[in-house]
């Protein structure tokens, strides 16, 4: 599996907000997309999911998954890809779950929309919950009865249950405390190592990117200004903007000179 982005441009009323000339995510690889808030990272994710147009954006360029061009798919074609092949988790997991339905009802409905029977959905959900180290009994609770970290794990469990090949993670740990953040990051590593799942990890936090990602692309004003192996970009940044970002993270800046 390989996700390939080429000459992708997202614009509103002719004004570009994200322009990605080239970005690849290989199988079993975690790639970071880092930059300041408002730099176009989340809009890039929405374009990959085929959702930028619903926000009024115009999208041009190419997004390919194993050679399949996603930007040319119909609405039905995109719905078949989303969840089943490409899944997403976001900064505030509570917003992904309606507060009036039990968590299991939401998960089971999503699985059944992708062709599972009621029994298959129930079994897949329970297995996936165990994979993310959560008791299946939590599926009987309402979202407000779960912590933010637990809800984020449930969102990841849904991706596992659908056997998604690519996970788009948009600031998935920024709303969590440090301990829970570490648990979610470790889970993402396990998914890469055990399931060979590919992850595009969006973050403004270079400390987290340095800890988690195999490769990183740095985005400024909607454009990627530098990318490469994380260790290389962190220790020897080629872009002045990357150096500025590193200078704002004292622990990483100090380590870069050692």
N, C-alpha and C positions, 0 to 999 in steps of 0.2 A: 504494500500500500504506500502510495506517495501522494501528498497534497502539494500541488504546484500552483503558485500564483504568479501571473505575468501581466505586466502593464495594467494593473487594476486601478481604476480611478472612480472615486465616489464624489459626486458633486451635488450641490443644491443651487438651483437657478444659475447654473454655469460656473459656480464658484467651487473649486476642488477643496475637499476637506480631508481626503486621504488618497495618496498616489503611491502604489507599491509596484515598483518596476519588476522585482523578482524576490520571491520568498518560497522556500521549499521546506516541507516537513516530511522526513523519511519515516519508514516503519520503525516502531520502537524507539522513537526519538522525542525528546522534550525540547521544543524550541521556544525561547522567550521572545516576546515583542514588548519592548520597554520604552518608556518615555514619559514626559510630563502629562498631567491631566489635560485633556483637550487636544492631544497631538494626533488623534485619528485612529488610535488603537481599537477602540470598541466599534467604530464604524467599519473598520476592516473586517472584524468578526461578523458583523451583520451582513456585509456584502458576501462573505463566504457562505453564510447560511441562506442567502437569497432573500433576506428580510429588509435590506436597506431601502428597497423600492417602496415598501409599505410605509416608510417614514418620509416619503416624498423625494428620495434621492434618485439621481440618474447614475447608473453603474455601467462602465465599459471595461473591456479587458477580459482576461481569461482566468478561470478557477477550475483546475482539473483534479479529479480524484481517480487515481489509477488510469489516467488517460481519458476519462469521461468528462466532457465539458459541462460543468454545472450551470453556467450562466445561460445556457440555451435550453434548459429543461423547462417544461411546463409547470404550472402550479402543482399538479398531481405528481409529476416527476420529482419535484423538489420535496414534497411532503414524504415521498417514499425514501428519499435519501436522508432527510433530517431525522435524527433519532436512530434510525436503523444503521446508517453508515457514519454519519457525523452527528455527534451529540454536543450539547453546550451546557455549561454551568456558569452562574453569574455571581456578582459580588454579594447580593442580598438573597440568600436562598429562600427566605420566607416569602419573597414576592413570586416565587415559582409555584407556590402551593396555595390554593384557595383555602381560606380559613374555615369555610363552612363544610368542607369534606374531610373525611379521614384520609390520612396519608396513603393508606393502602388502596383506597378507592381511586385516588388520582393516579397512582402508579399502575394499577391494574387496567384502568381505562387507556392509558398511553400504550401499554403493551398490546391490548386488544385492538387498538387502532392500527397496529402494525401486523395484524393477522393471527394473533394467538387466540386460542380458545380460553374460556374462563379458567379451566383447570391448568392449562399451560401457563397462563399469566400468573396465577397464584404460585405455582411451583417455581417459575423463573424469578419472581420477586423475592421469595424466601431464600433461594440460593444466593441471589445477588446481595441481599442484606447480610448474609453470613460472610460473604467475600469482603465486605467493607467493615466487618467486625461490629455489626449491629444486630441485636436480637430481632428476629422477625416479628415479635409481638409489638414492636413500635409501629408497625403498619396499621394497627387498630386505633392509634391515637390521632388526635387532631394536630395540625402543624404547631399551634401555640403551645402544645405540651412537649415539644421537642426543642432542644437547644439549636443555636445556629450551626454549630459543628455537626450535630446529628442530621439536620436537614440537608446540609451540604453533602454528607455521606449518602443520604437517600438519593439525592440527585445523581451522584456518581453511580450508585447501585442501579438506577434506571438505565444509564448508559451501558452498564455491564450486562444487564438483563437483555438488552436489545443487541448485544455483541457489536457495539459501535467500534469502528476502526480508528476514528479520529475523535478526540475530545478537545473542544474549544473552551478554554477556561479563562473567563474574563474577570480578573481581580478576585479569584475565588476565596482568598484568605484575608483580604484587607479588612473585612468586618468582624473577624474572629480574634479572640485573645491569643497571646503568644503560644500557649500550650496547645490549644486546639489547632492553631495554624500549623504547628509542627506535625501534628497527627495527620492533617489533610495532605501536607506535602509528602510525608512518608507514604501515604496511600497512593498518591500519583506516581511515585517512584516504583512502587510495587506493580501498578498497572502496566507501566512501561516494561518492567523486567519479566513479569509473569504472563501478561496477556499480549505483549508486543503492541500495546495501544500507543498511537501517536498522540502527542499533546501539543497544542499551540497555547502557550501560557502567557496571558496578558498581565502586565504589572507595571507600576511606577516605582516599585521597590527593587533596586538593584541588588540589595543584600539577599533578598529571596531568590531573585533570578540567578545569582551566583551560586547559591546553594543547590538549586534544583535543575537548572537547564543545561543541556548538552551544547546548544548553540543559542545565540542571542542576536536579535536585530534591534537597533536603536532607532526610534522614530522621533522626528522633530518637525513640527509644523506640517504634519501629514505625510512626510516623506521619510524613507529609511536612509539614514546618513551613514550607517556602518553596520556590518554584520559579520559573524564568524564564530569560531569556537568560543565558548563563554570565557574560558581561562585566558585566551588571547585578548579578547576585547576588554576584559576586566583589568588585566595586568599591563597591557600596552595599547591603550585606545588610540585609534588613528584619527578620530574626529574630535575637534575641540569641544563639541557639545557633549560627547560621551565623557570626556575628561571633567567637564563641569558637573555632570550628574554624579560621577564618582567622588568628586570633591565634596559633595553634599552628604556623602555617607562616610563619616569618619573612620569606621572600622575597615571598610574596603579601601579607602584612600590610603590609610596607614599600611595595609597589607600589600598594596601595589608596589611599594618601594622596597620591599624585602626580598 
